Amino acid sequence: MSTDSFRDFVLEQLAGLAGLRCKRMFGGYGLYSGESFFGIVFDGRLYFKTFPDTLADFLACDSPVFTPSEKQVLKNYREVPVDILEDDDKLIAWARKAARQ
């Protein structure tokens, strides 16, 4: 799946999220809900922002940290598990937590 087709899939899955916007950045795409930057689409993967109360969900799935290069690591962004990504209701629920809605 190409980067753009994966981005389109993610946007389709998140269509029910209020104020959803996508902006090219990081060699990928940044996701916003209103003014809240909550996600990154990069290299065929989706990453959501984590907080102390949401990190356990990602750790339980062994979700890797967003690491676009050896020198850049964003520890508060973790990969969304495939089973969540493929279920639009669950994905929107996780996105709302990442966007703090």
Backbone as a ProteinNet text record, in pm:
[ID]
protein_1_A
[PRIMARY]
MSTDSFRDFVLEQLAGLAGLRCKRMFGGYGLYSGESFFGIVFDGRLYFKTFPDTLADFLACDSPVFTPSEKQVLKNYREVPVDILEDDDKLIAWARKAARQ
[TERTIARY]
85.3	0	90.1	63.6	144.4	115.8	207.6	190.5	60.2	30.2	-93	-217.6	-214.4	-332.5	-351.9	-241.5	-254.2	-311.2	-261.2	-315.1	-465	-505.9	-647.7	-729.5	-674.8	-742.4	-760.9	-654.3	-660.7	-766.1	-765.3	-862.5	-1004.9	-1023	-1156.4	-1199.6	-1108	-1138.3	-1171.5	-1109.7	-1129.1	-1232.2	-1308	-1402.8	-1502.6	-1533.4	-1628.9	-1569.5	-1441.1	-1374.8	-1394.2	-1443.6	-1472.9	-1347	-1358.7	-1251.5	-1126	-1137.5	-1020.7	-953.3	-821.7	-740.3	-611.2	-555.9	-431.1	-336.4	-211.3	-113.9	18.9	78.1	205.3	314.4	389.5	501.6	582.7	702.8	790.1	816.7	798.4	808.8	687.3	585.5	459.4	347.4	254.5	139.5	109.2	75.2	29.3	-122.2	-181.5	-327.1	-368.6	-472.5	-526.9	-675.7	-720.9	-864.3	-882	-940.7	-943.1	-800.3	-757.6	-620.7	-527.3	-580.4	-502.1	-428.4	-294.8	-211.1	-205.3	-259.5	-272.2	-213	-180.6	-135.1	-38.8	32.9	129.6	110.1	99	100.9	238.8	314	451.7	489.3	536.7	590.3	491.7	364.8	264.1	220.4	245.2	204.9	137.1	53.4	-17.2	29.2	60.9	106.1	14.2	-21.9	-103.1	-22.8	-54	6	-42.7	48	11.5	24.4	-45.4	-43.8	-29.2	4.4	19.9	-100.6	-221.2	-339.9	-373.6	-305.9	-332.4	-214.2	-98.5	21.4	6.3	-59.6	-74.4	-141.4	-238.6	-304.9	-204.8	-114	-13.1	91.9	133.7	233.1	179.6	50.9	-10.9	-6.2	4.2	9.7	151.8	250.2	390.1	406.4	336	340.2	471.6	541.4	669.3	653.8	758.6	768.7	792.4	744.1	768.6	916.4	986.3	1129.5	1156.7	1139.3	1160.1	1306.8	1399.4	1542.2	1611.9	1737.1	1812	1827.9	1833	1854.2	1725.4	1611.9	1484.7	1392	1355.7	1264.8	1162.4	1034.9	928.2	859.6	905.2	858.9	712.3	651.4	510.4	416.7	472.7	390.4	418.9	312.2	324.3	238.9	283.1	210.9	75.8	-26.3	-160.4	-163.2	-206.8	-213.3	-308.2	-276	-353.8	-500	-526.7	-666.3	-747.1	-683.6	-750.8	-767.1	-662.9	-665.2	-777.1	-803.3	-902.6	-1046.3	-1064.9	-1198.7	-1222.8	-1301.8	-1315.4	-1372.1	-1462	-1515.9	-1407.4	-1328.7	-1219.6	-1114.4	-1084.9	-983.8	-1024.8	-1150.5	-1199.5	-1192.6	-1225.2	-1216.6	-1072	-976.8	-835	-791.5	-838.1	-802.7	-854	-974.8	-1030	-944.7	-896.8	-808.4	-676.8	-624.1	-497.5	-512.1	-632.3	-659	-714.7	-733.9	-789.5	-929.4	-1015.3	-1156.1	-1246.8
-117.4	0	124.1	215.5	337.7	427.1	520.7	613.6	690.5	739.4	816.2	730.2	605.3	520.9	480.3	461.5	433.5	554.4	673.1	796.8	806.9	779.1	785.3	684.6	565	463.3	512.7	568.5	619.9	730.5	822.1	932.2	880.1	777.9	717.1	653.3	583.1	519.4	622.7	739.6	844.9	948.9	922.3	1020.9	1071.5	993.1	1034.3	1121.9	1151.9	1234.2	1382.1	1456.3	1599.1	1678.4	1764.4	1856.8	1792.2	1674.3	1602.1	1677.6	1696.8	1757.8	1678.8	1681.8	1612.2	1710	1714.9	1809.4	1737.1	1759.4	1695.6	1747.5	1654.1	1688.3	1563.6	1581.1	1470.1	1368.9	1405.5	1306.8	1216.8	1252.8	1180.2	1281.1	1253.4	1341.2	1354.5	1475.8	1500.2	1502.3	1447.2	1444.6	1537.2	1613.6	1708.3	1684	1708.7	1717.9	1857.6	1947	2088.3	2138.5	2194.4	2244.3	2141.7	2027.2	1925.9	1834.4	1835.5	1745.6	1613	1507.2	1381.9	1260.4	1270.7	1150.5	1179.3	1073.4	1080.7	959	984.2	877.2	882.6	771.8	771	630.2	619.1	492.9	376.6	401.9	295.8	255	342.6	314.5	437.6	413	519.9	523.9	644.1	664.6	765.5	738.4	831.2	881.2	1002.8	1062.5	985.8	962	892.2	985.8	949.1	1019.9	914	952.6	852.3	757.9	810.3	725.1	643.3	666	586.5	497.5	522.9	448.7	298.4	258.4	115.4	38.4	100.3	33.9	1.8	93.9	73.8	-27.6	-19.4	-113.6	-256.2	-272	-404.6	-469.5	-388.4	-437.8	-435.5	-406.8	-394.3	-296	-184.4	-83.6	-8.7	-8.3	62.7	214.9	278.6	423.8	477.3	598.2	663.5	700	636.9	657.7	673	793.4	810.4	800.2	816.6	800.7	764.2	723.6	687.5	805	925.4	1044.3	1106.5	1065.2	1125.6	1017.9	1035	942.6	1026.2	1003.8	1073.3	970.5	962.9	859.2	869.6	986.5	999.6	970.9	917.8	871.2	723.3	643.3	498.2	450	340.3	284.1	226.5	255.3	202.7	57.7	-36.5	-177.2	-198.9	-296.2	-324.6	-354	-430.4	-463.1	-338.4	-238.4	-111.3	-32.1	-28.2	45.2	-2.5	-130.1	-186.6	-175.7	-134.3	-118	31.3	92.1	238.3	290	216.8	261.9	265.4	157.9	154.4	259.5	275.1	372	513.9	546.9	681	700.3	596.7	606.6	632.4	561.4	584	722.6	766.5	900	1009.1	992.9	1092.5	1102.5	989.3	992	1061.8	1034.5	1095.9	1247.3	1289	1431	1498.9	1420.5	1470.3	1527.9	1452.5	1494.5	1407.1
0	0	0	-90.6	-97.7	22.7	46.7	158.9	146.3	24.8	6.1	21.4	-25.9	-11	135.4	209.5	352.7	424.4	390.8	448.3	421.2	298	262.9	342.9	363.5	444.3	587.4	645.9	783.4	793	698.4	700.3	686.8	606.8	593.1	724.6	789.1	917.8	1024.9	1017.3	1117.6	1076.7	972	917.8	1022.4	1122.5	1225.5	1334.8	1327.4	1429	1397.7	1495.2	1475.9	1440.3	1341.7	1306.4	1252.1	1191.5	1141.6	1027.6	1041.4	936	922.1	803.1	774	706.8	754.5	701.2	676.5	560.2	528.2	622.7	684.3	772.9	805.1	854.4	896.6	785.4	659	552.2	549.5	627.6	633.9	647.6	739	759.5	908.2	949.9	1085.4	1086.8	1190.4	1205.7	1318.6	1292.2	1388.6	1406.3	1526.7	1555.4	1612.1	1531.5	1568.8	1571.7	1683.1	1697.8	1761.9	1801.9	1872.4	1774.9	1780.6	1701.3	1775.9	1716.9	1790.9	1721.7	1593.2	1523.7	1410.4	1372.4	1264	1174.1	1045.1	945.5	881.9	894.6	846	802.2	680.4	629.5	644.5	612.2	617.4	756.2	852.5	991.2	1049.9	1150.5	1220.2	1364.7	1411.7	1549.3	1616.6	1741.8	1820	1938.7	1979.3	2098.7	2221.1	2313.7	2437	2556.8	2660	2787.7	2896.4	3018.5	3124.7	3137.3	3116.8	3131.6	3006.9	2893.3	2772.4	2733.8	2789.8	2752.5	2775.2	2880.4	2911.4	2797.9	2729.8	2617.2	2506.8	2480.3	2376.6	2420.8	2547.2	2598	2598.9	2627.3	2628	2489.9	2386.3	2247.8	2192.3	2278	2234.5	2118.8	2126	2019.6	2020.9	1907.2	1901.6	1906.4	1950.7	1957.5	1816.3	1789	1660.3	1651.7	1558.4	1539.3	1390	1335.6	1192.2	1149.7	1243.4	1215.9	1346.7	1336.3	1457	1552.3	1497.3	1579	1630.5	1575.5	1616.5	1672.4	1797	1864.1	1939.7	1910.6	1983.4	2072.9	2196.5	2287.9	2325.1	2307.6	2344.1	2225.7	2115	2002.7	1981.7	1980.8	1967.1	1850.1	1789.5	1675.9	1719.8	1641.7	1667.2	1620.1	1705.8	1666.3	1547.9	1464.7	1343.5	1375.2	1482.6	1513.1	1550	1606	1635.7	1506.7	1426.2	1300	1207.6	1207	1116.3	1167.8	1291.3	1349.8	1369.9	1279.9	1284	1415.6	1480.1	1608.8	1716.8	1724.7	1822.8	1789.8	1660.6	1619.3	1657.5	1635.2	1672.3	1823.3	1899.7	2046.1	2089.2	2030.2	2063	2017.8	1901.2	1849.1	1942.1	1992	2085.1	2211.4	2259.4	2376.8	2343.8	2224.3	2182.4	2161.2	2116.5	2093.4	2217.6	2323.3	2450	2432.4	2361.4	2344.1	2426.2
[MASK]
+++++++++++++++++++++++++++++++++++++++++++++++++++++++++++++++++++++++++++++++++++++++++++++++++++++

